[in-house]
Amino acid sequence: LGAVVIAREYGGTPAIWCAPARLNQVFLHLITNALTAIEEAGTIALRTWTEEEVLCISISDSG
């Protein structure tokens, strides 16, 4: 695995009701999957933003 850049762009993140441990597990799996998809070097982009009163989260990779 080559160099992987983690690009973070965090917008407003309102408080939400959730199960933090489960949410962390989901994020860990998505990021691990993104790392697996990147064969040599690449970027994983993490974004958060709100649309009206909804928290939006995006995790993407260049693989």
Helices and strands as residue ranges (DSSP letters): E 4-10, H 20-37, E 42-51, E 54-61
